[in-house]
Amino acid sequence: MTDRQELASIARAARRYLERERAGGGGELLADGAGKATDEAGFVSARAGRMPAPSGREGPVRPEPVSAQRLAEREQAPTAKNLFGEDEPAAPSPKRAAAAIIDAPEPSIFEEGLNPAGLELRAALAAESIPVLDQVAAEVRACTKCGLCETRTQAVPGVGAAHSGIVFVGEAPGADEDRLGEPFVGRAGQLLDRIIKAMDEARLIPGVPLDRSTVYIANVLKCRPPENRNPLPHEIESCSPYLRRQLDVLKPRIICCLGKFAAELLVGAKGAVGAMRGKVYRYQGAKLIVTYHPAYCLRNPASKRPVWEDMQFLAREYLSD
C-alpha cells in the first residue's frame, strides 16, 4: 500500500469514528479535532494567497499543498503568546496535515465582483444603508411571523454600520440581548468585543479602525428562543429574510459566520464548524468565512486560538482580491 493510500484509509476510518461519536452527542468537539488538520493547511494556504481555479464552479477554495519541510519547521516553532495573552499550542503533525489535503475540496472561482474595502470607498455605502437598516429594525420590532414574538422582551435587529465592510453573524439573542435589545452584549458579546479590539490593536487591517461602531453585528434570529434553545427550521425561514435584507444594503466586504446556524444559512450547506473553517465562501459580493461562536469559546477555551487564527485569515482575505 502506498503512503497516499494509507493516508486515505486513515482519513476514512477517522470519518467513520467521527460519525459514530457525533451520533452519540460528541459532535462539535470531535468535529473540531477532525477538521483541524484541514484548517491548519488552509491557514498556511491563505497566507500564501489563493490558488488559481477553473471557472464555472462555486464553493470553498482548496488549500495549497504544504511541503513536509515547511510543516516540520512549524512543528518546531517555539510557543508564543497570542493577543489574548495565552500560549499558542503546538502545530499539528505533518502526517495529519497531509491526510487532510487528500480530502480537500475542489477549487473554485467566484464570478461576481467583490464589494469595496476601505473607509473612503465605503462612506457612501454606509450613508445609504442607514434608512434601510432603520426600516428593517422597525419591522423586526413589530414582527409576529413566528411564536417567538410571544416570549420575547425585545426584538434584536442588529448594531453597527457599514463603514468597515465587516459583518459578524451569530445565532440568536440570549437573555441579556433580549433584555437590552442589542446583539452580543452578554458574556459571549464581551468576548467578541475583545476579539474585535485585539484585531484593531494588532492593525490587522491597516487604516480601518475596528469596533462595534464600524463593523455590523447581527443574528440569524432576531428574537430569543426560550431557554436559549437552538433555532427551529420554521423560525429561521421566517426570520432570515431580515438578515438577508441587512446584508444586501450593507454590501459587506467580508462576512464572519459565528457558529453553525449562521454558517449553514449563508453557506447554504450543512456541516460542522470545524470542517468549514479555513475556507473562503461567497455570499453575493462578499467573501464569507466561518469560525466558532464566542459562547463556544467560553465553554471550550482551547478554541480561542483557532478563532484568533480565523481573524487573521479574515484580515488577509479582506485585503486581497
Phi, psi and omega per residue, in radians:
M1 nan 2.300 3.134
T2 -1.286 2.860 3.102
D3 -1.016 -0.696 -3.114
R4 -1.146 -0.713 3.100
Q5 -1.136 -0.705 3.120
E6 -1.082 -0.745 3.127
L7 -1.147 -0.675 3.115
A8 -1.120 -0.687 3.105
S9 -1.115 -0.720 3.099
I10 -1.084 -0.747 -3.121
A11 -1.116 -0.713 3.128
R12 -1.136 -0.739 3.129
A13 -1.111 -0.685 3.121
A14 -1.111 -0.701 3.128
R15 -1.113 -0.740 3.121
R16 -1.083 -0.729 3.109
Y17 -1.100 -0.750 3.140
L18 -1.070 -0.732 -3.137
E19 -1.100 -0.703 3.101
R20 -1.120 -0.756 -3.113
E21 -1.202 -0.643 3.101
R22 -1.080 -0.715 3.107
A23 -1.091 -0.463 3.132
G24 -1.570 0.005 3.062
G25 1.804 0.075 -3.134
G26 -1.683 0.425 -2.896
G27 -0.920 -1.176 -2.915
E28 -1.204 -0.676 3.124
L29 -1.100 -0.733 3.131
L30 -1.274 -0.600 3.082
A31 -1.086 -0.653 3.074
D32 -1.056 -0.822 -3.129
G33 -1.126 -0.737 -3.115
A34 -1.208 -0.559 -3.095
G35 -1.558 -0.123 -2.985
K36 -1.172 -0.625 3.125
A37 -1.109 -0.736 3.064
T38 -1.085 -0.729 -3.135
D39 -1.044 -0.805 -3.094
E40 -1.124 -0.719 3.112
A41 -1.115 -0.719 3.116
G42 -1.149 -0.585 3.136
F43 -1.132 -0.740 3.073
V44 -1.107 -0.740 -3.134
S45 -1.071 -0.693 -3.103
A46 -1.124 -0.625 3.109
R47 -1.121 -0.605 -3.077
A48 -1.474 -0.242 -3.102
G49 1.803 2.670 -3.096
R50 -1.287 2.670 3.104
M51 -1.340 2.623 2.963
P52 -1.069 2.626 -3.069
A53 -2.471 2.662 3.125
P54 -1.238 2.727 -3.125
S55 -1.411 2.922 3.038
G56 1.468 0.174 3.136
R57 -2.199 2.583 3.049
E58 -2.204 2.628 3.112
G59 2.478 -2.895 -3.084
P60 -1.304 2.787 3.119
V61 -1.488 2.423 -3.116
R62 -1.351 2.329 3.060
P63 -1.111 2.550 3.049
E64 -1.263 2.515 3.034
P65 -1.036 2.485 -3.104
V66 -2.019 2.261 -3.101
S67 -1.178 2.657 3.114
A68 -1.083 -0.614 -3.136
Q69 -1.117 -0.757 -3.118
R70 -1.143 -0.726 3.122
L71 -1.141 -0.654 3.113
A72 -1.118 -0.665 3.095
E73 -1.097 -0.702 3.124
R74 -1.173 -0.605 3.123
E75 -1.093 -0.576 -3.071
Q76 -1.596 -0.030 -3.087
A77 -1.122 2.514 -3.132
P78 -1.203 2.680 3.075
T79 -1.151 2.390 -3.114
A80 -2.246 2.858 3.072
K81 -1.554 2.403 2.988
N82 -1.573 -3.098 -3.068
L83 -1.352 -0.012 2.973
F84 -1.596 0.030 -3.131
G85 1.342 0.382 -3.081
E86 -1.991 2.683 3.103
D87 -1.195 2.433 3.035
E88 -1.412 2.243 3.081
P89 -1.214 2.943 3.134
A90 -1.167 2.662 3.101
A91 -1.255 2.788 3.118
P92 -1.231 2.839 -3.108
S93 -1.264 2.710 3.077
P94 -0.998 -0.624 -3.114
K95 -1.113 -0.722 3.113
R96 -1.117 -0.785 -3.124
A97 -1.128 -0.698 3.126
A98 -1.112 -0.697 3.110
A99 -1.094 -0.646 -3.127
A100 -1.177 -0.638 -3.099
I101 -1.121 -0.540 3.124
I102 -0.995 -0.716 -3.074
D103 -1.719 0.332 -3.131
A104 -1.122 2.558 3.133
P105 -1.183 2.798 3.108
E106 -1.177 2.582 3.103
P107 -1.193 2.866 -3.133
S108 -2.608 2.893 3.055
I109 -2.238 2.559 -3.121
F110 -1.891 2.170 -3.024
E111 -1.459 -0.600 -3.080
E112 -1.288 2.649 3.132
G113 -1.203 2.757 -3.107
L114 -1.630 2.355 3.110
N115 -1.020 2.623 -2.996
P116 -1.205 2.794 3.083
A117 -2.084 2.876 3.065
G118 1.612 2.525 -3.039
L119 -1.128 -0.692 -3.084
E120 -1.147 -0.802 -3.110
L121 -1.208 -0.433 -3.060
R122 -1.692 -0.073 -3.101
A123 -1.029 -0.785 -3.130
A124 -1.148 -0.698 3.102
L125 -1.057 -0.729 -3.131
A126 -1.095 -0.747 -3.140
A127 -1.150 -0.740 -3.112
E128 -1.200 -0.451 -3.072
S129 -1.346 -0.412 -2.993
I130 -1.026 -0.876 -3.130
P131 -1.066 -0.671 -3.129
V132 -1.204 -0.764 3.106
L133 -1.064 -0.701 3.100
D134 -1.112 -0.700 3.132
Q135 -1.143 -0.772 3.105
V136 -1.086 -0.728 3.132
A137 -1.053 -0.725 3.120
A138 -1.117 -0.715 3.121
E139 -1.166 -0.680 3.116
V140 -1.074 -0.776 -3.096
R141 -1.167 -0.423 3.131
A142 -1.736 0.040 -2.982
C143 -1.217 2.410 3.045
T144 -2.326 0.546 -3.035
K145 -1.264 -0.415 3.121
C146 -2.417 3.042 -3.051
G147 -1.200 -0.186 3.140
L148 -1.139 -0.383 3.110
C149 -1.118 -0.396 -3.091
E150 -1.449 -0.331 -3.084
T151 -1.963 -0.168 -3.096
R152 -1.321 2.713 2.907
T153 -1.573 -0.873 3.040
Q154 -2.430 2.557 2.946
A155 -1.324 2.765 -3.039
V156 -2.264 1.553 -3.041
P157 -1.178 -0.875 -3.068
G158 2.741 2.993 -3.120
V159 -2.613 2.624 3.087
G160 2.026 -2.744 -3.061
A161 -2.684 3.028 -3.106
A162 -1.574 0.102 -2.975
H163 -1.015 -0.778 -3.076
S164 -1.482 -0.454 -3.045
G165 1.455 0.295 3.121
I166 -2.010 2.259 3.117
V167 -2.175 2.269 3.025
F168 -1.812 2.249 -3.118
V169 -2.130 2.110 3.107
G170 -1.829 -2.762 -2.993
E171 -1.638 -1.095 -3.053
A172 -2.889 2.765 3.089
P173 -1.146 2.637 2.992
G174 -1.809 -2.853 -3.070
A175 -1.129 -0.770 3.139
D176 -1.143 -0.707 3.134
E177 -1.153 -0.702 3.111
D178 -1.099 -0.629 -3.132
R179 -1.294 -0.662 -3.035
L180 -1.739 -0.273 3.130
G181 1.338 0.348 -3.125
E182 -2.337 2.425 -3.082
P183 -1.321 2.623 3.019
F184 0.930 1.080 3.075
V185 -2.078 -0.114 3.081
G186 -1.470 -2.736 -3.115
R187 -1.068 -0.739 3.113
A188 -1.122 -0.668 3.112
G189 -1.160 -0.642 3.093
Q190 -1.119 -0.628 3.075
L191 -1.185 -0.728 3.087
L192 -1.048 -0.718 3.080
D193 -1.031 -0.721 3.139
R194 -1.165 -0.641 3.105
I195 -1.111 -0.815 -3.140
I196 -1.122 -0.701 3.105
K197 -1.107 -0.714 3.109
A198 -1.099 -0.682 3.075
M199 -1.072 -0.734 -3.134
D200 -1.176 -0.787 -3.107
E201 -1.155 -0.533 3.108
A202 -1.437 -0.066 -3.113
R203 0.897 0.832 3.133
L204 -1.114 -0.543 3.078
I205 -2.132 1.609 -3.037
P206 -0.995 2.385 3.090
G207 1.427 -0.034 -3.134
V208 -2.092 1.789 3.088
P209 -1.176 2.443 -3.068
L210 -2.125 2.081 2.995
D211 -2.802 -3.051 -3.076
R212 -1.138 -0.297 -3.131
S213 -1.552 -0.307 -3.096
T214 -1.872 -0.338 3.002
V215 -1.729 2.994 3.026
Y216 -2.061 2.420 -3.098
I217 -2.209 2.224 -3.109
A218 -2.601 3.091 3.107
N219 -2.260 2.815 3.031
V220 -1.103 -0.854 3.048
L221 -1.695 2.503 -3.141
K222 -1.716 -0.095 3.098
C223 -2.213 2.615 -3.097
R224 -1.283 2.223 2.979
P225 -1.237 2.477 3.140
P226 -0.942 2.378 3.124
E227 1.018 0.405 3.131
N228 0.996 0.544 3.094
R229 -1.185 2.956 3.120
N230 -1.164 2.592 3.043
P231 -1.059 2.501 3.075
L232 -1.594 2.672 -3.088
P233 -0.946 -0.743 -3.102
H234 -1.230 -0.479 3.072
E235 -1.203 -0.738 3.095
I236 -1.111 -0.739 3.138
E237 -1.085 -0.693 -3.125
S238 -1.273 -0.626 -2.965
C239 -1.676 -0.484 -3.031
S240 -1.050 -0.497 3.083
P241 -1.010 -0.526 3.089
Y242 -1.113 -0.808 3.117
L243 -1.087 -0.737 -3.120
R244 -1.115 -0.669 3.079
R245 -1.140 -0.685 3.086
Q246 -1.079 -0.790 3.137
L247 -1.140 -0.642 3.125
D248 -1.032 -0.761 -3.072
V249 -1.466 -0.517 3.110
L250 -1.221 -0.515 -3.097
K251 0.809 1.034 -3.073
P252 -1.150 2.617 2.990
R253 -1.283 -0.698 -3.137
I254 -2.603 2.463 3.107
I255 -1.966 2.340 3.065
C256 -1.956 1.942 3.106
C257 -1.440 2.149 -3.130
L258 -1.736 1.639 3.079
G259 1.728 3.069 -2.951
K260 -1.131 -0.786 -2.991
F261 -1.236 -0.711 3.073
A262 -1.137 -0.732 -3.120
A263 -1.101 -0.838 -3.097
E264 -1.136 -0.636 3.129
L265 -1.161 -0.860 -2.990
L266 -1.509 -0.499 3.036
V267 -1.339 -0.569 3.139
G268 1.460 0.400 3.121
A269 -2.635 2.585 3.133
K270 -1.481 2.624 3.110
G271 2.981 2.834 3.069
A272 -1.327 2.558 -3.128
V273 -1.018 -0.736 -3.129
G274 -1.013 -0.595 -3.140
A275 -1.414 -0.357 -3.099
M276 -1.629 -0.230 3.137
R277 -1.181 2.768 3.016
G278 1.323 0.169 3.131
K279 -2.141 2.722 3.095
V280 -1.898 2.140 3.024
Y281 -1.882 3.109 3.052
R282 -2.310 2.440 2.990
Y283 -2.187 1.836 -3.066
Q284 0.909 -2.140 -3.098
G285 -1.581 0.252 -3.101
A286 -1.985 2.512 2.861
K287 -1.283 2.736 -3.094
L288 -2.484 2.276 3.042
I289 -2.195 2.887 -3.070
V290 -2.190 2.396 3.024
T291 -2.530 3.116 -3.122
Y292 -1.300 2.585 3.063
H293 -1.197 2.483 3.103
P294 -0.957 -0.580 3.105
A295 -1.115 -0.609 3.067
Y296 -1.136 -0.673 3.109
C297 -1.109 -0.629 3.112
L298 -1.144 -0.625 3.126
R299 -1.400 -0.467 -3.068
N300 -2.319 1.449 -3.043
P301 -0.982 -0.464 3.137
A302 -1.104 -0.326 -3.124
S303 -1.381 -0.124 3.135
K304 -1.130 -0.662 3.141
R305 -1.082 -0.890 3.100
P306 -1.072 -0.554 3.083
V307 -1.129 -0.730 3.110
W308 -1.129 -0.662 3.041
E309 -1.045 -0.705 3.141
D310 -1.142 -0.602 3.105
M311 -1.190 -0.630 3.049
Q312 -1.181 -0.677 3.062
F313 -1.071 -0.782 3.102
L314 -0.980 -0.803 -3.104
A315 -1.099 -0.740 3.137
R316 -1.135 -0.685 3.126
E317 -1.203 -0.619 3.079
Y318 -1.036 -0.712 -3.045
L319 -1.448 -0.204 -3.082
S320 -1.894 2.678 3.050
D321 -1.861 nan nan
